[in-house]
Amino acid sequence: MNSILRIVNFGTMIKKGLLLFTLVILSHAKGYTQLFPWYVQVDENFLLGKINFEEDIRFSLVAANRSTKSCYLLFEVNWAFEEMAAAAQKEGIVLKVISGGRNFNMQKVIWERKWNARRPNFKSDKETALDILKYSSMPGTSRHHWGTDLDINSVEPSYFASGKGKKEYDWLVKNAGTFGFCQTYDNKANTGRVGYSEEKWHYSYMPISSELLKQYNERINYQNLTGFLGSATSKDIEVIRVFVNGISTKCTSLTFP
């Protein structure tokens, strides 16, 4: 019996490996978006982050030398980041992912930790949610759910204001678009954007995330945003219009070959 189980497990590993290999090859073939656009039709669970990165063959672990902790990105995004990080390294710039894919449950832990800490400081649930939403997403609304978005090097605004952090940010501003990445949350005071505060560390792989955002808007509504503390405030705050769609116009107007 043990021998049979080992054979079955080995066969499963081979099957997953072949699927993985096929996905990688197709994802880097010329005209891939026409050949194998898997992301033009995903289910609601994917859009809401109700997935397991470790078991989903569309995701891969970010290389240890390109991250500060274990995290996953979509294969295509991981590949593009590796190319960008390698190009930056040639110019003396080190780029590392400090946060990649975060599923619904991971985001729920972050959100509810902040909710429990801050709720006593505000008069209402809505005020509490808006305070958290300055920098953190409600579960089910984060772009990190998709494995297309990543935080680079630091999540402290002051880090990018001077010295090494400023050099890294200046390089990203100049070059990230070449690799398909865009800073989604720019300075609202300058651009009139709504939603989250400026995040100089948050970059999105737009060739895929733009398509996923389109599907999110078509298929997700406030009835889908449940299962966490403060979820009842999402409709009143208009979290989908203001926060999910509150991204830089530079990102929405970006074009790729």
DOMINU-384573 format. One record per residue (C-alpha): residue in three letters; x, y, z. Coordinates in nm, 2 decimals, padded with zeros to 4 digits. Layout:
<loses>
+--------+--------+--------+--------+
! residu !     xx !     yy !     zz !
+--------+--------+--------+--------+
!    ALA !      X !      Y !      Z !
...
+--------+--------+--------+--------+
</loses>
This chain:
<loses>
+--------+--------+--------+--------+
! residu !     xx !     yy !     zz !
+--------+--------+--------+--------+
!    MET !  00.00 !  00.00 !  00.00 !
!    ASN !  00.28 !  00.24 !  00.09 !
!    SER !  00.44 !  00.17 ! -00.25 !
!    ILE !  00.12 !  00.25 ! -00.43 !
!    LEU !  00.08 !  00.58 ! -00.24 !
!    ARG !  00.44 !  00.68 ! -00.32 !
!    ILE !  00.37 !  00.61 ! -00.69 !
!    VAL !  00.05 !  00.81 ! -00.68 !
!    ASN !  00.22 !  01.11 ! -00.50 !
!    PHE !  00.51 !  01.10 ! -00.75 !
!    GLY !  00.26 !  01.10 ! -01.04 !
!    THR !  00.09 !  01.40 ! -00.89 !
!    MET !  00.42 !  01.58 ! -00.85 !
!    ILE !  00.51 !  01.51 ! -01.21 !
!    LYS !  00.17 !  01.63 ! -01.34 !
!    LYS !  00.20 !  01.96 ! -01.14 !
!    GLY !  00.55 !  02.00 ! -01.26 !
!    LEU !  00.45 !  01.97 ! -01.62 !
!    LEU !  00.17 !  02.21 ! -01.58 !
!    LEU !  00.40 !  02.45 ! -01.41 !
!    PHE !  00.66 !  02.42 ! -01.69 !
!    THR !  00.39 !  02.48 ! -01.95 !
!    LEU !  00.27 !  02.79 ! -01.77 !
!    VAL !  00.62 !  02.94 ! -01.75 !
!    ILE !  00.69 !  02.87 ! -02.11 !
!    LEU !  00.36 !  03.02 ! -02.23 !
!    SER !  00.39 !  03.32 ! -02.00 !
!    HIS !  00.71 !  03.43 ! -02.17 !
!    ALA !  00.63 !  03.34 ! -02.53 !
!    LYS !  00.58 !  03.63 ! -02.77 !
!    GLY !  00.22 !  03.72 ! -02.79 !
!    TYR !  00.14 !  03.54 ! -02.47 !
!    THR ! -00.15 !  03.76 ! -02.39 !
!    GLN ! -00.32 !  03.63 ! -02.71 !
!    LEU ! -00.20 !  03.27 ! -02.67 !
!    PHE ! -00.28 !  03.19 ! -02.31 !
!    PRO ! -00.46 !  03.48 ! -02.13 !
!    TRP ! -00.57 !  03.28 ! -01.82 !
!    TYR ! -00.63 !  03.60 ! -01.63 !
!    VAL ! -00.90 !  03.73 ! -01.86 !
!    GLN ! -01.14 !  03.50 ! -01.68 !
!    VAL ! -01.09 !  03.43 ! -01.31 !
!    ASP ! -01.35 !  03.34 ! -01.05 !
!    GLU ! -01.48 !  03.55 ! -00.76 !
!    ASN ! -01.26 !  03.37 ! -00.51 !
!    PHE ! -00.95 !  03.47 ! -00.69 !
!    LEU ! -01.06 !  03.83 ! -00.70 !
!    LEU ! -01.14 !  03.83 ! -00.33 !
!    GLY ! -00.82 !  03.66 ! -00.23 !
!    LYS ! -00.98 !  03.34 ! -00.12 !
!    ILE ! -00.69 !  03.13 ! -00.25 !
!    ASN ! -00.39 !  02.93 ! -00.13 !
!    PHE ! -00.07 !  03.06 ! -00.30 !
!    GLU !  00.13 !  02.75 ! -00.20 !
!    GLU ! -00.11 !  02.51 ! -00.38 !
!    ASP ! -00.20 !  02.73 ! -00.68 !
!    ILE !  00.04 !  02.67 ! -00.98 !
!    ARG ! -00.01 !  03.03 ! -01.10 !
!    PHE !  00.20 !  03.15 ! -00.82 !
!    SER !  00.57 !  03.11 ! -00.74 !
!    LEU !  00.79 !  03.18 ! -00.44 !
!    VAL !  01.00 !  03.50 ! -00.47 !
!    ALA !  01.37 !  03.41 ! -00.47 !
!    ALA !  01.54 !  03.44 ! -00.13 !
!    ASN !  01.79 !  03.70 ! -00.26 !
!    ARG !  01.50 !  03.91 ! -00.39 !
!    SER !  01.29 !  03.92 ! -00.08 !
!    THR !  01.31 !  03.98 !  00.30 !
!    LYS !  01.07 !  03.70 !  00.38 !
!    SER !  00.89 !  03.41 !  00.22 !
!    CYS !  00.62 !  03.54 ! -00.01 !
!    TYR !  00.45 !  03.46 ! -00.34 !
!    LEU !  00.37 !  03.64 ! -00.66 !
!    LEU !  00.22 !  03.53 ! -00.99 !
!    PHE !  00.47 !  03.36 ! -01.21 !
!    GLU !  00.46 !  03.65 ! -01.47 !
!    VAL !  00.50 !  03.91 ! -01.20 !
!    ASN !  00.78 !  03.72 ! -01.03 !
!    TRP !  00.97 !  03.69 ! -01.36 !
!    ALA !  00.92 !  04.06 ! -01.44 !
!    PHE !  01.04 !  04.17 ! -01.09 !
!    GLU !  01.35 !  03.95 ! -01.12 !
!    GLU !  01.43 !  04.12 ! -01.45 !
!    MET !  01.37 !  04.47 ! -01.30 !
!    ALA !  01.58 !  04.39 ! -00.98 !
!    ALA !  01.86 !  04.25 ! -01.20 !
!    ALA !  01.86 !  04.57 ! -01.41 !
!    ALA !  01.86 !  04.78 ! -01.09 !
!    GLN !  02.15 !  04.58 ! -00.94 !
!    LYS !  02.37 !  04.66 ! -01.24 !
!    GLU !  02.33 !  05.03 ! -01.14 !
!    GLY !  02.40 !  04.97 ! -00.77 !
!    ILE !  02.04 !  04.96 ! -00.67 !
!    VAL !  01.91 !  04.68 ! -00.45 !
!    LEU !  01.54 !  04.60 ! -00.48 !
!    LYS !  01.37 !  04.35 ! -00.25 !
!    VAL !  01.01 !  04.24 ! -00.20 !
!    ILE !  00.91 !  04.30 !  00.16 !
!    SER !  00.54 !  04.20 !  00.09 !
!    GLY !  00.40 !  04.02 ! -00.20 !
!    GLY !  00.08 !  03.82 ! -00.24 !
!    ARG ! -00.16 !  03.84 !  00.06 !
!    ASN ! -00.47 !  03.63 !  00.06 !
!    PHE ! -00.80 !  03.71 !  00.23 !
!    ASN ! -00.71 !  03.55 !  00.56 !
!    MET ! -00.37 !  03.72 !  00.57 !
!    GLN ! -00.53 !  04.06 !  00.51 !
!    LYS ! -00.80 !  03.98 !  00.77 !
!    VAL ! -00.53 !  03.93 !  01.04 !
!    ILE ! -00.37 !  04.27 !  00.95 !
!    TRP ! -00.71 !  04.45 !  00.94 !
!    GLU ! -00.85 !  04.30 !  01.26 !
!    ARG ! -00.53 !  04.36 !  01.45 !
!    LYS ! -00.56 !  04.73 !  01.36 !
!    TRP ! -00.93 !  04.73 !  01.42 !
!    ASN ! -00.91 !  04.60 !  01.77 !
!    ALA ! -00.63 !  04.84 !  01.86 !
!    ARG ! -00.79 !  05.15 !  01.71 !
!    ARG ! -01.17 !  05.10 !  01.76 !
!    PRO ! -01.16 !  05.24 !  02.12 !
!    ASN ! -01.01 !  05.57 !  01.99 !
!    PHE ! -01.30 !  05.65 !  01.76 !
!    LYS ! -01.67 !  05.72 !  01.80 !
!    SER ! -01.79 !  05.50 !  01.52 !
!    ASP ! -01.70 !  05.20 !  01.31 !
!    LYS ! -01.69 !  05.42 !  01.00 !
!    GLU ! -01.43 !  05.65 !  01.15 !
!    THR ! -01.22 !  05.35 !  01.26 !
!    ALA ! -01.24 !  05.20 !  00.91 !
!    LEU ! -01.14 !  05.52 !  00.74 !
!    ASP ! -00.84 !  05.56 !  00.97 !
!    ILE ! -00.71 !  05.21 !  00.89 !
!    LEU ! -00.78 !  05.26 !  00.52 !
!    LYS ! -00.51 !  05.53 !  00.51 !
!    TYR ! -00.26 !  05.25 !  00.44 !
!    SER ! -00.43 !  04.91 !  00.48 !
!    SER ! -00.70 !  04.75 !  00.27 !
!    MET ! -01.02 !  04.57 !  00.38 !
!    PRO ! -01.01 !  04.20 !  00.33 !
!    GLY ! -01.15 !  04.12 ! -00.01 !
!    THR ! -01.04 !  04.46 ! -00.16 !
!    SER ! -00.66 !  04.44 ! -00.16 !
!    ARG ! -00.46 !  04.43 ! -00.49 !
!    HIS ! -00.21 !  04.21 ! -00.30 !
!    HIS ! -00.47 !  03.93 ! -00.32 !
!    TRP ! -00.40 !  03.89 ! -00.69 !
!    GLY ! -00.02 !  03.84 ! -00.67 !
!    THR !  00.03 !  04.13 ! -00.90 !
!    ASP !  00.12 !  04.39 ! -00.64 !
!    LEU !  00.43 !  04.41 ! -00.42 !
!    ASP !  00.59 !  04.64 ! -00.16 !
!    ILE !  00.95 !  04.72 ! -00.22 !
!    ASN !  01.23 !  04.78 !  00.04 !
!    SER !  01.03 !  04.97 !  00.31 !
!    VAL !  00.68 !  05.08 !  00.41 !
!    GLU !  00.80 !  05.39 !  00.59 !
!    PRO !  00.75 !  05.71 !  00.39 !
!    SER !  01.05 !  05.87 !  00.55 !
!    TYR !  01.28 !  05.60 !  00.41 !
!    PHE !  01.23 !  05.72 !  00.05 !
!    ALA !  01.28 !  06.09 !  00.14 !
!    SER !  01.66 !  06.09 !  00.14 !
!    GLY !  01.98 !  05.89 !  00.10 !
!    LYS !  01.97 !  05.53 ! -00.02 !
!    GLY !  01.59 !  05.51 ! -00.02 !
!    LYS !  01.56 !  05.82 ! -00.24 !
!    LYS !  01.80 !  05.68 ! -00.49 !
!    GLU !  01.60 !  05.36 ! -00.50 !
!    TYR !  01.27 !  05.55 ! -00.55 !
!    ASP !  01.42 !  05.77 ! -00.82 !
!    TRP !  01.53 !  05.46 ! -01.01 !
!    LEU !  01.19 !  05.31 ! -00.98 !
!    VAL !  01.02 !  05.62 ! -01.10 !
!    LYS !  01.24 !  05.63 ! -01.40 !
!    ASN !  01.25 !  05.26 ! -01.49 !
!    ALA !  00.97 !  05.06 ! -01.33 !
!    GLY !  00.73 !  05.12 ! -01.63 !
!    THR !  00.98 !  04.95 ! -01.86 !
!    PHE !  00.92 !  04.63 ! -01.68 !
!    GLY !  00.54 !  04.67 ! -01.65 !
!    PHE !  00.53 !  04.81 ! -01.30 !
!    CYS !  00.36 !  05.13 ! -01.18 !
!    GLN !  00.34 !  05.30 ! -00.84 !
!    THR ! -00.04 !  05.27 ! -00.78 !
!    TYR ! -00.08 !  05.52 ! -00.50 !
!    ASP !  00.08 !  05.86 ! -00.58 !
!    ASN !  00.06 !  06.19 ! -00.40 !
!    LYS ! -00.32 !  06.27 ! -00.37 !
!    ALA ! -00.25 !  06.64 ! -00.30 !
!    ASN ! -00.08 !  06.67 ! -00.64 !
!    THR ! -00.30 !  06.45 ! -00.85 !
!    GLY ! -00.65 !  06.46 ! -00.70 !
!    ARG ! -00.66 !  06.09 ! -00.66 !
!    VAL ! -00.89 !  05.94 ! -00.40 !
!    GLY ! -00.83 !  05.65 ! -00.17 !
!    TYR ! -00.52 !  05.54 !  00.01 !
!    SER ! -00.24 !  05.77 !  00.12 !
!    GLU !  00.07 !  05.79 ! -00.10 !
!    GLU !  00.28 !  05.47 ! -00.10 !
!    LYS !  00.62 !  05.50 ! -00.27 !
!    TRP !  00.68 !  05.13 ! -00.20 !
!    HIS !  00.37 !  04.98 ! -00.37 !
!    TYR !  00.41 !  04.87 ! -00.73 !
!    SER !  00.16 !  04.68 ! -00.95 !
!    TYR !  00.23 !  04.47 ! -01.26 !
!    MET ! -00.02 !  04.65 ! -01.48 !
!    PRO ! -00.04 !  04.41 ! -01.78 !
!    ILE ! -00.23 !  04.17 ! -01.55 !
!    SER ! -00.36 !  04.38 ! -01.27 !
!    SER ! -00.55 !  04.61 ! -01.51 !
!    GLU ! -00.75 !  04.32 ! -01.64 !
!    LEU ! -00.82 !  04.19 ! -01.29 !
!    LEU ! -00.94 !  04.53 ! -01.18 !
!    LYS ! -01.18 !  04.53 ! -01.47 !
!    GLN ! -01.32 !  04.20 ! -01.37 !
!    TYR ! -01.34 !  04.30 ! -01.01 !
!    ASN ! -01.56 !  04.60 ! -01.10 !
!    GLU ! -01.78 !  04.38 ! -01.31 !
!    ARG ! -01.83 !  04.10 ! -01.07 !
!    ILE ! -01.77 !  04.20 ! -00.71 !
!    ASN ! -02.01 !  04.40 ! -00.50 !
!    TYR ! -02.06 !  04.49 ! -00.13 !
!    GLN ! -02.24 !  04.17 ! -00.06 !
!    ASN ! -01.91 !  03.99 ! -00.13 !
!    LEU ! -01.73 !  04.19 !  00.14 !
!    THR ! -01.81 !  04.01 !  00.46 !
!    GLY ! -01.64 !  03.79 !  00.72 !
!    PHE ! -01.43 !  04.05 !  00.90 !
!    LEU ! -01.47 !  04.32 !  01.17 !
!    GLY ! -01.61 !  04.64 !  01.03 !
!    SER ! -01.73 !  04.49 !  00.70 !
!    ALA ! -02.06 !  04.66 !  00.74 !
!    THR ! -01.90 !  05.00 !  00.67 !
!    SER ! -01.77 !  04.91 !  00.33 !
!    LYS ! -02.08 !  05.03 !  00.14 !
!    ASP ! -02.11 !  05.36 !  00.33 !
!    ILE ! -01.75 !  05.43 !  00.27 !
!    GLU ! -01.78 !  05.33 ! -00.10 !
!    VAL ! -01.46 !  05.13 ! -00.06 !
!    ILE ! -01.48 !  04.98 ! -00.41 !
!    ARG ! -01.51 !  05.32 ! -00.59 !
!    VAL ! -01.28 !  05.51 ! -00.36 !
!    PHE ! -01.01 !  05.27 ! -00.26 !
!    VAL ! -01.01 !  04.97 ! -00.50 !
!    ASN ! -01.03 !  05.21 ! -00.80 !
!    GLY ! -00.84 !  05.49 ! -00.64 !
!    ILE ! -00.51 !  05.43 ! -00.83 !
!    SER ! -00.28 !  05.67 ! -01.02 !
!    THR ! -00.40 !  05.78 ! -01.36 !
!    LYS ! -00.04 !  05.71 ! -01.47 !
!    CYS ! -00.11 !  05.35 ! -01.41 !
!    THR ! -00.44 !  05.34 ! -01.60 !
!    SER ! -00.28 !  05.51 ! -01.90 !
!    LEU !  00.03 !  05.29 ! -01.91 !
!    THR !  00.07 !  05.10 ! -02.24 !
!    PHE !  00.27 !  04.79 ! -02.30 !
!    PRO !  00.41 !  04.62 ! -02.61 !
+--------+--------+--------+--------+
</loses>
